[in-house]
Amino acid sequence: MSDQNLKNYWSRNLRYLVILLGLWFLCSYGAGIFFKDALDSIRVGGFKLGFWFAQQGSIYCFIIIIFIYVSWMNKLDNEFDVHED
Amino acid sequence: MWTYIIVGLTFALYIGIAIWSRAGSTKEFYVAGGGVSPLANGMATAADWMSAASFISMAGLISFMGYDGSVYLMGWTGGYVLLALLLAPYLRKFGKYTVPDFIGDRYYSNTARTVAVICALIVSFTYVAGQMRGVGVVFSRFLEVSINTGVIIGMFIVLFYAVLGGMKGITYTQVAQYIVLIFAYMVPAFFISIALTGNFIPQLGFGSTVNDGSGMYLLDKLDGLNQELGFSAYTDGTKSMIDVFAITFALMVGTAGLPHVIVRFFTVPKVKDARTSAGYALIFIAILYTTAPAIAAFARTNMINTVSNKEYATMPEWFKKWEATKLIKFEDKNADGKIQYVKDKDANELTVDNDIMVLANPEIAGLPAWVVALVAAGGLAAALSTAAGLLLVISTAISRDLIKMQLNPNISEKNELLWARIAAAAAVIVAGYFGINPPGFVAAVVALAFGLAAASFFPAIIMGIFSKRMNMQGAVSGMVVGITLMIFYMLKFKFGIFDGGKDAVAGLQKSWWFGVSPEGFGTIAMLANFIVAIIVSRFTPPPPASVQEIVENIRIPRGAGGAHAH
């Protein structure tokens, strides 16, 4: 693999990481801690939303984030032809 | 009776799997030959990860802490995002057997390797002692043997399959243990959720109305009950926002830096599998972790309804039974024959240990004896699976990172395997000793193991992958500063040793740095590690070209397969 290609592959990977870690931060520290009080004024069934994110929602988001990463990276590996056979 | 049958059956299963999957080579002993499917590895990781603390203590803790308990829920799951995105695929590509292996090769020095070995041993030993204790406690409560006999039985079981099978035996027993523990956790949760809310899925019952005809939501009712008794509302916390943040962050980063978790991702065949496997692991973990807060809320509602302002004489059988184990204590301070359970220390008459919430739940809900037995088997599965994973890290740190890589590089494969087994056996005995004679600080230190992992391994591994410029001098000084700072803070604010001992601890809370508790200080120590490492590396020569090539190589997936063919 050429140096330029490697560079492009790596910078795409880093871009994915920034996006996904941003989401990771928002759904846990954002919704569950920093903006918890504001979100608590919204109710979904018996849950206050901030509390729900802290004890349930953030965990569901984590799973979704990992599987988005898996699918993006599988595509990226194929595109740059660095996938395993 | 049921307990003996169910626990006996599960133990027979673990031993059967161990005999079927014994290890023949060091590769099988260290990384199960690198041929574990991502799904099986996900399940094994989940069992490895969820310890006696997750299974027995966590729901109880949340039950008493309310919103503040979220630090454990987010902290112990969010780390898997970091693992999947930042660590697992690259370490799998690197393709060696241990975390010190990576640190030693990437930072081209045995000093770095030794620092990593010491950190791995500190983290793993503190953790494993707590597990053996957990085994002893479950045995003593459900099988009516002494705690010490329980620890010894547990030692023999772990000894048998860890020494015989290494990572291969451990992986497949962990798969079985996951199934046992999740079944044991969910069955009572379904029953209790139906009884309290009419919705049999606990995650939904948690947000439903209470089944008592009032039409009130469970959480609103619980907020009200808590406030009536002088506690803060269940859905609000008492910790400061900065501390909640710091603790959650330290637990997440610590999870991603724990050697016994990282090493699990060395066992799958491909880089791609390492990513997927982290996702599967988190799904399996999330089943328990999203149920735990529901159980916590159910248990607290049930408990307050059962005991608050009720005649002591009318308490159900389970109350008396747990009172006998001293995990429930009642003292009738105002001699009115009723139980006052309130926040105010002088008026409160009841203390309930965190640990009984999960263990006593089936009895509180009046479930049949086989469910109670199942919970005992589940608790044992959780403790044994984690203990085995930790023992493997300890044994490989000694046989590979010390003997093979440093003391005697010419050691034959057969002798290395022998040493791995001897080290595993020795580690079981040491762990068992601490299980029987727990030093007072074990429980406190287990929580801090995360801070130690966050302060030492995490930055060194991350910079090893994402910065080609990071060199030996930077990484070593970062790790040393990080772990020293963490240990200092722990000794000062958790044990009070510079200010006259345990009694001084409460008074020191005002002088916490940045208002961060010792549990959350891993976050600060980790930042210190990063900053020191980056500054030192700028003033020292860059790593040699061969090392920069390793870094380029681990960044692309292709080429990881061959070396570990099954």
Boltz contact constraints between the chains, C-beta under 6 A:
constraints:
  - contact:
      token1: [A, 10]
      token2: [B, 555]
      max_distance: 6.0
  - contact:
      token1: [A, 17]
      token2: [B, 85]
      max_distance: 6.0
  - contact:
      token1: [A, 24]
      token2: [B, 81]
      max_distance: 6.0
  - contact:
      token1: [A, 28]
      token2: [B, 74]
      max_distance: 6.0
  - contact:
      token1: [A, 28]
      token2: [B, 78]
      max_distance: 6.0
  - contact:
      token1: [A, 32]
      token2: [B, 74]
      max_distance: 6.0
  - contact:
      token1: [A, 33]
      token2: [B, 244]
      max_distance: 6.0
  - contact:
      token1: [A, 33]
      token2: [B, 245]
      max_distance: 6.0
  - contact:
      token1: [A, 45]
      token2: [B, 207]
      max_distance: 6.0
  - contact:
      token1: [A, 46]
      token2: [B, 207]
      max_distance: 6.0
  - contact:
      token1: [A, 46]
      token2: [B, 208]
      max_distance: 6.0
  - contact:
      token1: [A, 46]
      token2: [B, 217]
      max_distance: 6.0
  - contact:
      token1: [A, 46]
      token2: [B, 218]
      max_distance: 6.0
  - contact:
      token1: [A, 46]
      token2: [B, 219]
      max_distance: 6.0
  - contact:
      token1: [A, 47]
      token2: [B, 207]
      max_distance: 6.0
  - contact:
      token1: [A, 48]
      token2: [B, 235]
      max_distance: 6.0
  - contact:
      token1: [A, 51]
      token2: [B, 235]
      max_distance: 6.0
  - contact:
      token1: [A, 54]
      token2: [B, 70]
      max_distance: 6.0
  - contact:
      token1: [A, 55]
      token2: [B, 70]
      max_distance: 6.0
  - contact:
      token1: [A, 55]
      token2: [B, 73]
      max_distance: 6.0
  - contact:
      token1: [A, 55]
      token2: [B, 293]
      max_distance: 6.0
  - contact:
      token1: [A, 56]
      token2: [B, 290]
      max_distance: 6.0
  - contact:
      token1: [A, 58]
      token2: [B, 74]
      max_distance: 6.0
  - contact:
      token1: [A, 59]
      token2: [B, 77]
      max_distance: 6.0
  - contact:
      token1: [A, 59]
      token2: [B, 286]
      max_distance: 6.0
  - contact:
      token1: [A, 59]
      token2: [B, 289]
      max_distance: 6.0
  - contact:
      token1: [A, 59]
      token2: [B, 290]
      max_distance: 6.0
  - contact:
      token1: [A, 62]
      token2: [B, 77]
      max_distance: 6.0
  - contact:
      token1: [A, 62]
      token2: [B, 78]
      max_distance: 6.0
  - contact:
      token1: [A, 62]
      token2: [B, 81]
      max_distance: 6.0
  - contact:
      token1: [A, 63]
      token2: [B, 282]
      max_distance: 6.0
  - contact:
      token1: [A, 63]
      token2: [B, 283]
      max_distance: 6.0
  - contact:
      token1: [A, 63]
      token2: [B, 286]
      max_distance: 6.0
  - contact:
      token1: [A, 65]
      token2: [B, 81]
      max_distance: 6.0
  - contact:
      token1: [A, 66]
      token2: [B, 84]
      max_distance: 6.0
  - contact:
      token1: [A, 66]
      token2: [B, 278]
      max_distance: 6.0
  - contact:
      token1: [A, 66]
      token2: [B, 279]
      max_distance: 6.0
  - contact:
      token1: [A, 67]
      token2: [B, 279]
      max_distance: 6.0
  - contact:
      token1: [A, 69]
      token2: [B, 85]
      max_distance: 6.0
  - contact:
      token1: [A, 70]
      token2: [B, 275]
      max_distance: 6.0
  - contact:
      token1: [A, 70]
      token2: [B, 276]
      max_distance: 6.0
  - contact:
      token1: [A, 70]
      token2: [B, 279]
      max_distance: 6.0
  - contact:
      token1: [A, 77]
      token2: [B, 557]
      max_distance: 6.0
  - contact:
      token1: [A, 82]
      token2: [B, 556]
      max_distance: 6.0
  - contact:
      token1: [A, 82]
      token2: [B, 557]
      max_distance: 6.0
  - contact:
      token1: [A, 82]
      token2: [B, 558]
      max_distance: 6.0
  - contact:
      token1: [A, 84]
      token2: [B, 270]
      max_distance: 6.0
  - contact:
      token1: [A, 84]
      token2: [B, 557]
      max_distance: 6.0
  - contact:
      token1: [A, 84]
      token2: [B, 558]
      max_distance: 6.0
  - contact:
      token1: [A, 84]
      token2: [B, 561]
      max_distance: 6.0
